[in-house]
Amino acid sequence: MSTLEDVARKAGVSLATASRVLNGSTRRVGAPLREKVERAAAELGYEANVAAQALARGSSNVVGLVVHTLDDPYFATMAEGAIRAAERHGLTVMVGTTRRDPEREVELVATLRAQRSRAIVLAGSRTTDAGATRRLRAELDRYRASGGRVACVGQDLLGAVTVAPGNREGAAALARALADLGHRHFAVLTGPADLITGVDRTEGFTRALDELALPAPRLVPGGFDRDGGHTAALDLLNAGTDDLTCVFAVNDVMAVGALAAFRERGVAVPDELSVAGFDDIATLRDLVPALTTVRLPLTWMGERVLELALADDAATEHVPAEIILRESTRKL
C-alpha cells in the first residue's frame, strides 16, 4: 500500500506539501503543485488517512449524534432529519445510543471529542440527576474548548444551543382539548419520575386541569417505552377505572402499550376509555383506533438541530406543538 511519502517522492514535493493537499489542511497549496500531488496519488492508488485529515483540519467530517435509543421512532425520525441535513453539508453522521444511561452519554461525548468530531448533537430528555447533568456539561465544555460545536434537543440545561419541544404547553393544550370533548376524570401514564420530559408533560397536563377546576388526574408511573405503557395500563386496570374516561400516556409508544393492555383485558377504546399520547410518530398513523396525540415536527427538529450545531451564531429555538384529535378519544 502506498504511503504519503511515496506520493510526495513521485510528485517531487515535500512531505508537508503532500499532506496539505491530501489531508485537508486549511493552508492553501497552489494549483500546479496540487495537481501534481493529486495525480501522483491517483497513479499510486494512495488512500488518505482519515485521522491525519482530522488533525490537519482540526476536526473531522463526522458529526456525532447521541440519542437514547433507535428502537423508539421518536429518535429514529429525528436521526433521519439530522442525517439529511448533514448530507447537505457533505458530512457523515455517527450515531451512538445511551439506553438512557447518563454515564454512557458522557462516555460517548468523550469518544467523539477524542475523534475530533466536527459537531456533537444530543437528542433526548435530561434527567433530574443534577450530578449526571454536571458531568455531561463538563465533558461538553472540554469539547467546546477545543473548538467543537454542540446542539441539543430537549431541555436547555447544557449551556448549548437547544431545540426545545413545547412539552408543557403541548400537554396543557391536550388537556384543554380533551376537556372540550367532555372528559373530566383522567389518568396519566407518567413515565419514570427522573425523566424531565415525562415530568414536564405530566405537570403541563395536570396544571391545565387544575386551571379548568377539574379533578387532579390519577398518576401511574412506568417505563418510557411500549412495555412501560403496557405495565402501567395493567396497573391502572388492576386498581379500577370506573371513575375514569380518558388516559393520557406521556409519549406515543407508551400509548401503544396501553392500547395493547386494554385490548387484552377487553376494554374497548374509545367506547369505555379514551386514550391519548404525545409526539405523533409516523409509525402509528395506521394504528386502529387512530391515536389522538400532540404532534411535534420530529424530522424538522432533527434537521434544525444539526444546522444549529454547525452555525457560527445560533439561538435556542422553542418548538410549538399541535393537537391532533383522532378516533382513540370520543366526545362525551
N, C-alpha and C positions, 0 to 999 in steps of 0.2 A: 504494500500500500504506500502510495506516495506521501511524502511529508511536506510541510510548509517550506522546509529548507530546500527540498528538491525543486519546488516551484520557483523559489527565489533564484536558485542557481540557473535554471533553464531560462528564466526571464531576464537574467542579468541585472537583478536589482538586489537591494539589501533585504535582509530578513524582515526588518521593521516595515519597509515599504510593502512587501508581500502581505504582511499581517494586516496592515491598514486597509488594503484592498479587500482581502478575503474574510477578515474577521469583523468587519463592520465598524471600524473606528470612526469617530466623528471628525478626525483630521482628514482634510481633503488630499487626494492624490491626483496629479494632472492626468488628463485623458490619455496621452500616449503611453505613460507608464502603466496606467490602469489596464489598458487594452493588452499590453504585453503580459501582465500578470494573469489576467483572466484567460488569455489564450494558452499560456503555459499550463495553467490549472486544468483547463479542459483537455489538453493533449495528454496530460499525465493522469487524468481521472481523479484529481485531488478532491476530497470531501472536507469541507470546513469543519473545524472543531467548535461545536455549539458553545461549550464552556468558555473557550477562548473568545468567541464573539461577544458573549455576555460581559466578560472582563473588559474587552476593548470599548464597548459602548457604555459600560456602567450598569447595564441591565439587559435582560434577555427579551425575546419577542413573545414571552409567555406571560399570561395573566392568570393568577391563581384565583379560583372560585371555591370558597369554603361554604358548604351547606350542611344542614343537619343530616339529611338522608335524600336519596334519589327514589326511594320507594313511594314517597308522598308526591303526587302530581303537582302540588304547590311549588316544591323546589325544582322538580324536573322542568316545569313550564318556565320558571324564571331562568334556569340554566340555559334553556334553548334561546331565550331572548338575549342573554349575555353572550352566548356563542355567536349569534347573528351579528351583534354589534362588534365583537372582536374581529370577526372576519372582514368587516368593512375597513378595519384599520390594519389588516394584514397580520393580525396577532392570533396566537393559539391559546385556548383556554385549558388549563389543567384543573380538574375538579377533585376536591377532597371532601370526604364526608366525616362528620364528627360523631354521628349516632348520639347526638345530644350530650356528649361528654365534654365539659368545658376544658379539661386538661388536654384532650385530643385536639381541640381547636387551637390552643396555644402551640402545641407541637407542630401542627400544620403550618401556622403562620411562621414559626421559626424556620421550618424547612424551606418555605417559599422565599424567605428573606435570604437564606444561605444560597439559594439558587438564583438570586438577583432578578426575581420576577419584576416585570415592568410595573405591575399594579396588583393589589390584592382586594378582592371583593368578598365580603362576608354577608351571607343571606340567612336570616333566621332570628328567632327571638332571643333576647338576652334573658338571663336568669336573675332571680332575686339574690343570688350569692354575690355579695359585693367583693369578696376576695377573688373570686374567679374573674369578675369583670376587671378588677385592678390588675391581675396578672396578664390578662389578654391585652389590656390597654398598654401596659409597659412593653410588651413584645412588639406591638404595633408602633409604639413610639421609637423603638430601636430601628425598626424597618424604615420609618419615615425619616429618621435622622440620616439614613444612608441615601436618601433621595427617592424612596418609594412612595407610591400613591395608594391611598386606602379609601374605599367607599363601602357603605353598609346598607342593607335592607333590614329594617326593624326599628328598635328604639335608639334614640340619639344619646348613647351613653359612652361611646368610644373615642370621642374627640375627633371624629372623622365625618366627612360629608355623608349624609344619610338620606335614603328614600324611606320615608316614614309612612306606613299604611295607616289609614284612619280607623284603627281598631275600636277605640272607644266610641267615636262618632258613628261608625257604621253599626255597631251593636245597639246603640241608643236608637238610631233610626229604625232598625229592625223591630225593636220593642214597640215603638210607636205604631209601626205599620201593622204588627200583629194585634195590638190593642184596637186599631181601627177595624179589624176583622171581627172584633167582639170577644177576643180572648182576654181572660182576667187572671187565670191561675196557671203558672208556668213552672217548669223545672229547667235547670241549666246544667248540662254536662260540661264541667268547667275545665277539664284538663288538669295537669299537675299544678300544685299550688306554687311551685317555684318558677313557673314559666310565665314571663311577663306578658306575652301576647294573650294567653288564656286569661290571665288576671285582668288585663285591660278590657277585653271583650266582655267578661263576666261583669265587671264593675260598670261598664258603659250601659249594658242591658239592665242591670239592677237599678242603677240611678234613674234611668228613664222611667222605669215602672214606678219608682218612688215619686217622681215628679208628676206622674199621672194619678197618684193616690191609689195605686193598685197594690195588692199584697206582694210582699217580697217573694221571689222565686225560691223553690227548693233547689239547693246546690248539691250536685253529685260529682265528686272528683273521678278522674280516670286518666288513662294514658292518652297522649295527644296523637292517637292513630286509630285505625279501624278497630283493632282489638280492644283498645281502651274505651271507645264508644260503645262497643258491644257489651263489655263488662259493666260499664256504668249504667247502661239501659236495663240490664238484668237486675242490677242492684235497685234501680228505681222501681221496676215492676214488683220485685220482692217486697218492697216497702209499701206498695199500694199506690195506685194512681187515680183513685176515684175522684179526687178533688182537682185533678189536672185536666187541661185541654190542649196544652201545647208544650213541646220540648224543644229547647234551643241547644244544639251542640256547637261548641265554640270553633270548630272547623268542620269542613265537609266530610273528611274521611271518618271523623268520629260519628257524624250523622249517618254515614253508610253503615257503620257497625250497629248503631242504634236501630236503624230500619231493619237490619237482619235479625236483631234480637226481638223486636216487636213481631216480625213475621213468624219467627219460631214459636212465640207464645200466643199466636193467634190474635194479636192486637191489630185491628185494621187502621191503616194510615191513609187518609186523614179522618176517616169517619169516627174513630174512637180517640185518637190522639193525632194532633198535627205535629209536624217535625220541620225544623229549620236548621240550616247550617251557616257557614261563613267561608268565603273565598271564591266560590263559583269555579271550581276546577273543571276543565273541559271534559274529562273522562266521565263526569256524572250527567252529562246532558241527555243521555239515553236512559237514565235511571227511571224506574216506574215505582211509585209516582215520581214525577219530576220534582226536584228538590228546591224549595224556597231557600234563598241564601242571600248573602251580601257579596256583591261582585267587586273584586279587585282586578285591575288590569295587569295580570301577572307577567305576561310576555313583555309588555311595555316596561314594567318595573325592572325586569332583568336587563333589557336593553339600556334603560336610563341609568341604572347604577353603574354599568360598565362605562358608559360615556362620561359620567361624573368622575369615575376613578381616573380617567385619562385626561380630564380637563385641567388646565392650569389654575383656573379660579372657578370654584363651584360652591353652591349653597345647598343646604339641606332642603329637600322638597317633600311636602306633605301630599299624600295621595288620597283623594276623596274616594269614598266607597258608594256603591249603588245598590239599592234594594231590588231584588228580583223575586217577585211573588209567583210561585208555581203551584202545582197540584198537591204538594205534600202538606199544605196548610189550607184549611177551609174557613169560610165565613160562617160565624155562628149566628 
